Amino acid sequence: MGAKRTPAPLKRAELAKRSGCNIETIRYYEKIGMLPDPPRTASGYRLYDDSHLARLRFILRARELGFPIAEIRGLLGLVDGGTQTCAQVKARTQRHLADVRTRIADLRRIECVLARTAEQCSGNEVPECPVLEALSS
């Protein structure tokens, strides 16, 4: 049996392609310290490894779930420090879930108001518009 092969390092464009993340977003995550600076070649190219890809995928998935940057940074801090407990992560997740539920309730209220207002609008070519009146009041 042969020795285990180390995957070839990735340049930023390849990291972007493999993660599905925009290059500018990768730069941003590096700039704010969420993605550690990778080593560079003599010519200055950044070389990312699988740990960068895994971390970037973690960040992207957390963003998809609506976690704000500060909360993702906190989760990464727990992981980086090796001090995370399931209880800590659950508490953070439950706080985020409560925020999401509040936003959903707000959106449902907005939906109801918009639907009622739109129903009152004739849609005709007249100057009176219940939608504009509702927005003005």
Secondary structure, DSSP 8 states (H G I E B T S, - for coil): ---------B-HHHHHHHHT--HHHHHHHHHTTSS----B-TT--B-B-HHHHHHHHHHHHHHHTT--HHHHHHHHHHHHHT---HHHHHHHHHHHHHHHHHHHHHHHHHHHHHHHHHHH---SS-S--HHHHHHH-
